[in-house]
Amino acid sequence: MAHEDHSGMRAQGGPDTLGDVVPFLRPINGFSLWSRAVWGWALYDWANSAFATVVLAGFFPLLFHDFWNIGLSGAESNLRLGWINAVAGLGIALLAPVLGAVADRAGAKKRFLVVFMVLGVLATALLSSAPGGAWVPAASLYICAMIGFAGANVFYDALLLAVAPPERWHFVSGLGFAMGYLGGGLLYLGCVLAALNPQAFGFADATAAATTAFLATALWWGVFSIPLILFVREPARAARARRRVWARGFAQLVETIRHLRTFRVVGIFLIAYWLYIDAVGTVIRMAVAYGRSLGFAQSELIVALLITQFVGFPAAILFGWLGQRIGPRRGIYLGLLVYVGVCLWGALIREPWEFFSIAVLVGLVQGGVQALSRSFYARLIPADAAGEFFGFYNLMGKFAVLIGPPLFGLFGVWFGNPRYSMLALILLLVAGGVLLARVHESEAPARALR
């Protein structure tokens, strides 16, 4: 793809660009970190992270119990929510590799991303109109929104290879996560303020403010997706490659499964990622429930989530830079080591300030581990099959929820104390770290398969 040239002529007596002051920002072979494609791509993380923060982690679980399941016990409501998440996760896990293969054959990663994005945006917007007690319509819309969110991410991740050269993947991946933390955090902050002070924002009550948050999220997601649509270009495929894309896509999927058996290093990474990202995801999904089980107030948990979001913004950028300085594997190991410390501390936590401190630590490494995992994986796979291979990458992330949360809960039941739940995650972190040590870029497949 073509990139903007920001080299220019240096003014006499001083540098002409920030890249002359900060060597890391200098253009490489015509590529600049200031290109519209890079920022258009990163802004999509700003856009869709609003869903992850406001809907997935924030308001939907609360409203599902208090508004759409009125009169139902907490255990029954949580069971329903667990099944809903499982259905959504299983659906996208089964679809992702096939869709990725088809998008590779058709040169249609961005097109598929837009289709899933529109599905997610519409379903999220409609959630705001689901009436009280109507848990089935709310659950159906949530599943559609989840599939739209996760499905679009398959193609968003794969487009990383189209917006930056390999030398900049770690930083650009970190930039995307950083923008996501900031964007999602800002919208979540606004929605929380409205829910806590509904009359000041013109709402009748907190429920009205909370349901309107879904509509605000949909608008945010849709509007900030526009820069990616306008500025990100993927390499065109030959006309013959676009014919019979579904049949060819299925054939390519079968071939990739065979390649995963042949390219041992890619398979080992996916299993390692599956294990440690499960622990990371479980911390995200279970933190509020764990805090409530220990008696922390809802307002304290909201503050902790906001802390994680805003600390995660600069930390994700820092980890992108760190990945280029010390290598992505060492950067991931650093993050996993912090998570082990978080789990140990979390099992002993007593005071609110400790919960806030843990939120800071999680914010420092959460986005970094995710960003470096994505860019490290990008260096292991053939570029012409990025969508398909990232389909498997996202499949591992979706199947991961089948291990961590149940194990988290079982440890608390087995040992008779929810504090032991945190120790279960150390098993996943250590197992993933051990396998990651066996992943070597020198064993990666050729950059082109076909």
Disulfide bonds with the S-S distance in Angstrom:
none
